[in-house]
């Protein structure tokens, strides 16, 4: 890699790229953004003008033909991730891809295998594990601050912003719905906390808002982890005033995380034991900054991505288990989910 710069292409003129990723890339001493592509050239040009990016394209092939570009960030619709990632990998580019990596676990594994064969770095952009709040919660769990963990609750229920009420509510074939958008994040976060996969998942999903009837906007699920640990998750697009947080309960106390499930740094973490409540000091940072730092370190051979391609495969497998359980009305064994 050129030690003077790592030149990026942005695949998809998305809200997350505009609000977070381009800035996080540029904060890195080696980060440089040179091009953006969108299927709508006008959208790409407007994005490039707004973000001070030199080149705008309406095809991924044109962006990938630029030999200066060494890495791409992919944030197209969910159903495009597979083809976009494989095309970028084939061109020898390192890939940071939004979740879910694909719509099918087997396709996500295809991306992982292709990156390994080509010798490029692949990462999944799961940001929650990079938030200072969640890192503090994991540290408290690992230190035994609450004794033996026996249960947890994730309440990841909020209101979908108006600007995102497009394909997420209406295009089932594109991977719409709360499970691929939110539950997949919970899957990665719980794997980050516990270091293992759940054994079984039971879920019920419904449509409570204005989206298409066949696309779920609310889901509640129970996840069984090893050692009899149960986790309840509530994910929704239609809860505008929910606190969005985490509870972790153990034999000696509880960890309470409040307002810590968004992209914006913030929120509180409290350790509650027999001695009372202890506010855990947090120095909030933009989670995506760490994602970029770890990704570039992996390219340099001095580290690993925050969330790997394998992590992306597993988060998708678990989201699929949630969807499958809700569909058939039965508990799904994770090892058997298709």
C-alpha positions, 0 to 999 in steps of 0.5 A: 500500500502507498504509505502516503495515502489509501485512495477510496471509492464510494460505491453508493451515494448513500446517507451513511456515506455522506453523514459518516463514512467519507468524514471517517476516511478523511480523518485517517492520516492515510485516508483519501476519497477520490470517486463515487458511483451511483446508478443515477449519475446526477445523484453521484455528481451531486454527492461528489459536489457536496462532499468535494470528491473529484470523480463521479460515475454511473457504473461500478466498472468505471470506478474500479478501472481507476488504478489509484483506488485501492479500497471501496466502501459499499453501501448500495441496496442490500440486494446489490452487495453480493455483485458489487463486492464480488466485482470489486474483489475481482478488481483487486480492491479491498472491501468495506461492505455495509451489513448485511453482506448479502441476502443469503448466508451462502452468498455472503460466504461466497464473498468471504471466499473470493476475498481470501482467494484474491488476497484482499481485506474484507470487512463488514461495517458493523459499527455498534461493536466500535462504540465506546458504550458497548466496548465498556459493557463488554469490558465489564462483562469480561471483568466479571463485574456482574458475576455470572451473566444469566440474561440480557435485553436489547431494545433496538426500537426506534423510528425510521427517519423520513429520508430512509422510508423508501426501499426499506419499507417497500422493496422486499426483494432488496432486503427490506424490513427491520430484520435485515436492517436492525436485527442483523446489528443485534446479532453482531453485537451479541456475538461481540458481547458473548464471544459465541453464537446462540443455539436457538432463536424464537421470533414473532414479527409484524407490520405496525406502520405504513410499509408494505404488509409483507415487510415486517417493521417490528420483531421480538425475539428470544435468543438462547445462548450456551450456559442457559443465557437468554436474550430478548430483542425488540427491534422496530421502525415504529417506536419514535420515543424508545430509549434504545439500549441494552441490559445485561443481568448477572448473579452479582449485578446488572449493566444498564446502557441507555440511548446507545443503539444509534450511529451518533456517539452518546448515551450512558452506561450504569453498573448496578450492584449491591453497592448502588449505581455506578456511572461508567465514564465514557469518552464518546467517539465516532464508531466509524472512525475506529472501523476505518482505523482497523480496516487500514491496519488490516490492509497494512498487515498490522491488525484485523478489521473490527468486524470481519467477513466471517462476522458478516456471514454469522450476523446474516445467518442469525438474522435469517434465523429470526426471519425463519422463526417468525415465518414458520412460527417455531423455534429455529436451531441456529446450526440448521438455519438455511 
